[in-house]
Amino acid sequence: MIENGVRAVTVVHGQSDPAVPPGGGACGQRLKHSVGPWLRAAGGAEGLVAHLGPVRHELATAHEGLLAGAGRLTALAELAAVRESWERRIQAAQGECGSLAAKLRAVARTQGATDETVRSSFAEMTPCGGDER
């Protein structure tokens, strides 16, 4: 199935056995999952972590010397508070993206292991001769 340009689940009809008619024949349709979308999403989350990496330093560089020559301007004190708030948000976003990437990769691993477990359990029962890859 393709939704928004991403293939998540594909129904495969008799690709490993040319004798199986379209529609699956006696063995029925086979469901094949792809870990690709999960791994691409994990890579995207990791890319966000990397992209946000230099932002806090760039923010600090942009504020260098700003407060030193400003005297008692209260607007600059407020600017410092805003900067600190953004630094916390950037750090939180990096942590969340890193955590999300790890979770997405774990889903791909778990899905692969589950697919293999299900495939093995059906191989014992299938009238089609075992492995249905």
N, C-alpha and C positions, 0 to 999 in steps of 0.2 A: 504494500500500500504506500502510495506517495502522497504526503500531505505537507503543504508548505515547502516543497522541494526536498523533504527528508524521508528516506525510506526507513521505516521502522520494523515492519513485519511483512514478509512476503509469503504467499502461498505458492509452493513449488509443486508442479504436476509432473511426476514421473521422469525427472531429469536423470536420475542415476540408473534407471532401468528403461531402455527404449521400448521394451515389450509392454510397459504399462500404458494404457490408453490415456488420452487427455481426460482430465477430471479425476485421475487417480486409480481407476479400476477397482479391483478387489481390496487394494490397500488404502484407498481413500486419498484425500489430499494430505500433504505434509506441510507443516508449519515451520518456517525457517526464520529465526531471529537474526538480526544483524547488530553487532556491537558497535558498528561504525558511528551511528549518531551519538551514542553515549561517549565514545572516545573523542569525537569532535567537540562535543559540549565541554568535556573536561579540559581539552586543549584551549578552548575559548576562555574558560574560567582562569586557567593558568596564565593565559595571555593578558588578562585584566590585571592579575597580580603583578606581572612584570611591568605593564604599562603604568600602574600606579606607583611603582617603586621609587622613581626619582621625583615624584610630585611634591612630597614633603620638603625635600631639599630645595627644589625650585621655589617653593613658597617661602622658605626661610631666606633664600637669597634675595627674593623680591622685597622682603621686609627689612633687610640689613640697613642699618643707619637711619631708618625712618624715624624711630623714636628718639634717637640720640639728639638730633637738632630740632626737635619739635617743641621743646619747652613743656608747657602745661596744657597743651591742646587735648581736651577730653575726647575728641573724635578719634585721635590716634590710640588712646587707651582702649577705646571700644574696638578699634581695628585689631588690636592685639588679642582681645577676647574672641573675636570672630575667627582669627587665624588659628587659635588653639582649638576651637570647635571644629574647624575644617581638618586640622591634623588628626583629631580623634576619629572623625568620620572616614578619612582616607585609610587610617590604620584598621578600622573596623571592616571596611570594604575589602581590604586585602585579606584579612583573616577569613572573612566569609567566602570569598572567591576561592581561596586555598582549600578551605574545608569542603566546599562544593565540588571542586575538582577531584578530590580524593573519594568523595562519596559516589560521584558519577563513574569513576574507574572501578570502584567496588561493585557497582550494579552490573557493569559489563562482565566482570569476573564471575559474579554470582550467577548471572544469566547463562553464561557459557557452561558452568558446572551443572546448573539445573537442567539445561537442554541435554547434556550428556547423560545425566541420571535418568531422565525421562526416556531418552532414546534407548538406553540399555534395558530399561524395564519393559518397554514395548517390544524389543527385539526378541525377547523370550516368548512372546505371545503371538507375534504377527505371522500370518499365513504366507507372507511374501518372502520369507527366507532371511529374516534378520535385519541387518543394517540397512536403513532407509535413507542414507545420505544421498 
